Amino acid sequence: MTGPDAGHLRRTASALHSFNRFEIKYLLSYEEVPRLREELAARMEADPFTVHGGYPVASLYYDSASLRYYWEKIEGLRFRRKVRVRAYGERHELTDDTPVYIEIKQRVNRVTQKRRVKVPYLLARKLCDEAVLIDHLPEQRPFLEEVMGLVEGHGLRPTAITAYSREAYLGSDADLGLRVTIDHRVRGRDRDFHLGAEVENRLIIPPHKAIVEVKANERVPYWVTDMAARLGMSVVRISKYCQSIEAHGMAPRSVFHVPTEDDYSVHSKNEASASV
């Protein structure tokens, strides 16, 4: 590629990054979050970006018209994938030049694999929205061609956005590779798919709950599972993407759906209507 877009890429592109991890997810009441922070801080280092209660994360998920990736998750396929574009930082600061990540997150049996490249937001949209192969480093080509193949072959299109504030803690020494995140105010939307759009997002997790994700290269340390038990953390098979899909009525509530206060309100209204 030549022209202004090529210059933008060269300034911000990174080589392909790949992660293989085991993951456990929990729901935690907000009143227990300070205790969790205290225990994590005693054993782990806070991510340098974890300041003032966390940093903003927003992800745009791509799926087919039939919600292929959503149903693969719900049905528990041993091999499944998701394609998304992820941005970090305040959305009002997002421009075409802002570095974002194009990611393929896939599950192979019990192992979660994530591969991604960093490109300017404008080029991420060209690849994922228009299936145009963008300028790249040599080692990135197979990944970018895979994304383009999925966009074309599965008919992918922007489908849902999730957004939240994240605190992250990193393990060291014996816990090297351990990462624990706390996600607050988990929200989503099903339209206005520009990640920088100043539009309202809907809560897709109960407002008094946080999602805690524990990620480890090989095994989760015993002290983490003991801590989770002490704090009453509930293991959940939850997907923010699936929660957003279901919260916005794009698919029926699955057995994995975590009801929000809006869900209870709708249920009460339906019961009231049925009794009339």
C-alpha positions as CSV (number, residue, x, y, z in Angstrom):
1,M,0.0,0.0,0.0
2,T,1.2,3.5,-0.8
3,G,-0.2,6.9,0.2
4,P,-1.1,8.4,3.6
5,D,-2.5,5.2,5.0
6,A,0.8,3.4,4.6
7,G,2.6,6.0,6.6
8,H,0.1,5.7,9.4
9,L,0.6,2.0,9.5
10,R,4.4,2.1,9.6
11,R,4.3,4.4,12.6
12,T,2.1,2.2,14.7
13,A,2.1,-1.4,13.4
14,S,3.5,-4.1,15.6
15,A,4.5,-7.7,14.8
16,L,2.0,-10.4,15.4
17,H,1.4,-11.2,19.1
18,S,0.1,-14.5,20.2
19,F,-1.2,-15.7,23.7
20,N,-2.2,-19.2,24.8
21,R,-3.9,-19.3,28.2
22,F,-6.3,-21.1,30.5
23,E,-9.1,-18.8,31.7
24,I,-11.5,-18.9,34.7
25,K,-14.2,-16.2,35.0
26,Y,-16.0,-15.1,38.1
27,L,-18.8,-12.7,39.2
28,L,-18.0,-10.7,42.2
29,S,-20.1,-8.3,44.2
30,Y,-18.8,-4.7,44.2
31,E,-18.7,-4.6,48.0
32,E,-16.0,-7.4,47.8
33,V,-13.8,-5.7,45.2
34,P,-11.7,-3.8,47.8
35,R,-10.8,-7.0,49.5
36,L,-9.9,-8.6,46.2
37,R,-7.7,-5.6,45.3
38,E,-6.0,-5.9,48.7
39,E,-5.2,-9.6,48.2
40,L,-4.0,-9.2,44.7
41,A,-1.8,-6.2,45.5
42,A,-0.1,-8.4,48.2
43,R,1.0,-10.9,45.6
44,M,0.9,-9.2,42.2
45,E,1.9,-6.0,40.5
46,A,-0.7,-3.6,39.2
47,D,-0.7,-3.1,35.5
48,P,0.9,0.4,34.9
49,F,-2.2,1.5,33.1
50,T,-4.4,0.6,36.1
51,V,-4.9,4.0,37.6
52,H,-8.1,5.8,39.0
53,G,-10.1,2.6,39.0
54,G,-9.0,1.2,35.7
55,Y,-8.7,2.0,32.0
56,P,-11.4,2.0,29.3
57,V,-11.6,-1.0,27.0
58,A,-14.0,-1.2,24.0
59,S,-14.4,-4.1,21.6
60,L,-16.3,-4.3,18.3
61,Y,-17.3,-7.9,17.5
62,Y,-17.9,-9.2,14.0
63,D,-20.3,-12.1,13.2
64,S,-22.3,-13.5,10.4
65,A,-26.0,-12.6,9.8
66,S,-26.9,-16.0,11.4
67,L,-24.6,-15.2,14.4
68,R,-22.3,-18.1,13.7
69,Y,-19.8,-17.2,16.3
70,Y,-22.4,-16.6,19.0
71,W,-24.0,-20.0,18.5
72,E,-20.5,-21.7,18.4
73,K,-20.0,-20.3,21.9
74,I,-23.4,-21.2,23.2
75,E,-23.2,-24.7,21.9
76,G,-19.7,-25.2,23.4
77,L,-17.8,-26.1,20.3
78,R,-14.4,-27.3,21.2
79,F,-12.9,-25.2,18.4
80,R,-14.4,-21.8,18.0
81,R,-13.3,-18.3,17.0
82,K,-14.3,-14.6,17.4
83,V,-13.0,-11.7,15.3
84,R,-12.9,-8.3,17.0
85,V,-11.3,-4.9,17.0
86,R,-10.3,-3.7,20.4
87,A,-9.4,-0.1,21.5
88,Y,-8.0,1.1,24.8
89,G,-8.6,4.6,26.1
90,E,-11.3,7.2,26.2
91,R,-13.6,6.9,23.2
92,H,-13.7,10.7,22.6
93,E,-9.9,10.5,22.0
94,L,-10.2,7.8,19.2
95,T,-9.3,9.0,15.7
96,D,-8.4,7.3,12.4
97,D,-4.8,7.3,13.5
98,T,-5.3,5.8,17.0
99,P,-3.6,2.3,17.3
100,V,-6.1,-0.5,17.9
101,Y,-5.9,-4.3,17.8
102,I,-7.4,-6.6,15.3
103,E,-7.8,-9.9,17.1
104,I,-8.8,-13.5,16.6
105,K,-9.7,-15.1,19.9
106,Q,-10.2,-18.8,19.6
107,R,-10.8,-21.7,21.9
108,V,-9.2,-25.1,21.3
109,N,-10.5,-27.5,23.8
110,R,-9.8,-25.9,27.2
111,V,-7.1,-23.5,25.9
112,T,-7.9,-19.9,24.9
113,Q,-5.6,-18.6,22.1
114,K,-5.5,-14.9,21.1
115,R,-3.6,-13.5,18.1
116,R,-3.5,-9.9,17.3
117,V,-1.8,-7.1,15.4
118,K,-1.8,-3.4,16.2
119,V,-2.8,-1.0,13.4
120,P,-4.4,2.5,13.0
121,Y,-8.1,2.4,13.5
122,L,-8.7,3.5,9.9
123,L,-6.9,0.5,8.6
124,A,-8.6,-1.9,11.0
125,R,-11.9,-0.8,9.5
126,K,-10.6,-1.3,5.9
127,L,-9.7,-4.9,6.7
128,C,-12.6,-5.9,8.8
129,D,-15.4,-3.9,7.2
130,E,-14.3,-4.0,3.6
131,A,-12.1,-7.1,3.4
132,V,-9.2,-5.0,2.0
133,L,-5.7,-6.3,2.7
134,I,-3.9,-3.5,4.3
135,D,-0.2,-2.7,4.4
136,H,1.7,-5.0,6.8
137,L,4.9,-6.4,8.0
138,P,5.9,-9.7,6.4
139,E,5.2,-11.8,9.6
140,Q,1.7,-10.3,9.8
141,R,0.5,-11.4,6.4
142,P,-0.8,-14.9,7.3
143,F,-2.9,-13.4,10.1
144,L,-4.3,-10.6,8.1
145,E,-5.1,-12.9,5.2
146,E,-6.9,-15.2,7.7
147,V,-9.0,-12.3,9.0
148,M,-9.8,-11.2,5.5
149,G,-10.7,-14.8,4.6
150,L,-13.1,-15.0,7.6
151,V,-14.7,-11.7,6.8
152,E,-15.4,-12.8,3.2
153,G,-16.0,-16.5,3.8
154,H,-18.3,-16.1,6.8
155,G,-19.9,-12.9,5.7
156,L,-18.8,-11.1,8.8
157,R,-20.1,-7.7,9.7
158,P,-20.1,-5.4,12.8
159,T,-22.5,-7.0,15.2
160,A,-22.0,-5.8,18.8
161,I,-19.9,-3.6,21.0
162,T,-18.8,-4.2,24.6
163,A,-17.2,-1.6,26.8
164,Y,-16.0,-1.5,30.4
165,S,-13.3,-0.2,32.8
166,R,-10.6,-2.7,33.6
167,E,-8.1,-3.1,36.4
168,A,-5.3,-5.6,35.7
169,Y,-2.8,-7.3,38.0
170,L,0.3,-9.2,36.8
171,G,2.1,-12.1,38.4
172,S,5.9,-12.5,38.7
173,D,8.4,-15.1,39.9
174,A,6.5,-18.3,40.6
175,D,3.3,-16.7,39.2
176,L,4.9,-15.5,36.0
177,G,2.3,-15.4,33.2
178,L,-0.6,-15.0,35.7
179,R,-3.0,-12.2,34.9
180,V,-6.1,-11.2,36.9
181,T,-8.5,-8.5,35.6
182,I,-11.5,-6.8,37.2
183,D,-14.0,-5.4,34.8
184,H,-16.5,-2.8,36.0
185,R,-19.6,-1.3,34.5
186,V,-19.8,-3.8,31.6
187,R,-21.9,-2.3,28.9
188,G,-22.8,-2.9,25.2
189,R,-24.7,-1.8,22.2
190,D,-26.0,-3.2,19.0
191,R,-25.7,-0.2,16.6
192,D,-23.5,2.9,16.0
193,F,-20.5,0.7,15.5
194,H,-17.8,3.3,15.4
195,L,-15.8,2.7,18.5
196,G,-15.5,6.4,19.1
197,A,-19.2,7.2,18.8
198,E,-20.6,9.2,21.7
199,V,-23.7,7.2,22.1
200,E,-25.3,5.5,25.1
201,N,-24.3,2.0,26.0
202,R,-26.6,-0.4,27.9
203,L,-25.5,-2.3,31.1
204,I,-25.2,-6.0,30.2
205,I,-24.0,-7.1,33.6
206,P,-25.8,-6.2,36.8
207,P,-24.5,-2.8,38.0
208,H,-23.5,-4.2,41.4
209,K,-21.3,-7.0,39.9
210,A,-17.8,-7.1,38.4
211,I,-16.4,-9.7,36.1
212,V,-13.1,-11.1,37.4
213,E,-11.0,-13.0,34.8
214,V,-8.0,-15.2,35.9
215,K,-5.6,-16.1,33.1
216,A,-2.6,-18.4,33.4
217,N,-0.2,-19.9,31.0
218,E,-0.3,-23.4,32.5
219,R,-2.3,-23.7,35.7
220,V,-4.1,-21.3,38.0
221,P,-2.2,-21.1,41.4
222,Y,-3.9,-22.7,44.4
223,W,-3.9,-19.4,46.3
224,V,-6.1,-17.8,43.6
225,T,-8.8,-20.5,43.9
226,D,-8.6,-20.4,47.7
227,M,-9.0,-16.6,47.5
228,A,-12.0,-16.9,45.2
229,A,-13.6,-19.3,47.6
230,R,-13.1,-17.0,50.6
231,L,-14.5,-14.0,48.8
232,G,-17.5,-16.0,47.5
233,M,-16.7,-15.5,43.9
234,S,-19.0,-17.5,41.6
235,V,-17.4,-19.3,38.6
236,V,-19.4,-18.4,35.5
237,R,-19.3,-19.4,31.9
238,I,-19.8,-15.9,30.6
239,S,-19.0,-14.1,27.4
240,K,-19.4,-10.4,27.2
241,Y,-20.1,-10.7,23.5
242,C,-22.9,-13.2,24.1
243,Q,-24.3,-11.1,27.0
244,S,-24.5,-8.1,24.6
245,I,-26.2,-10.2,21.9
246,E,-28.8,-11.5,24.4
247,A,-29.3,-8.2,26.2
248,H,-30.2,-6.5,23.0
249,G,-32.7,-9.2,21.9
250,M,-30.7,-10.5,19.0
251,A,-30.9,-14.1,20.4
252,P,-33.0,-15.7,23.2
253,R,-31.6,-15.7,26.7
254,S,-29.3,-18.7,27.0
255,V,-28.7,-20.8,30.2
256,F,-25.4,-18.8,30.6
257,H,-27.1,-15.4,30.6
258,V,-26.6,-13.3,33.7
259,P,-29.8,-11.3,34.2
260,T,-29.5,-7.5,34.6
261,E,-32.0,-5.3,36.4
262,D,-33.5,-4.5,33.0
263,D,-34.2,-8.3,32.5
264,Y,-36.0,-8.4,35.8
265,S,-38.1,-5.3,34.8
266,V,-39.1,-6.9,31.5
267,H,-39.9,-10.2,33.3
268,S,-42.1,-8.3,35.8
269,K,-43.9,-6.5,33.0
270,N,-44.6,-9.7,31.2
271,E,-46.0,-11.3,34.3
272,A,-48.2,-8.3,34.9
273,S,-49.5,-8.4,31.4
274,A,-50.2,-12.2,31.6
275,S,-52.2,-11.7,34.8
276,V,-54.6,-9.1,33.3
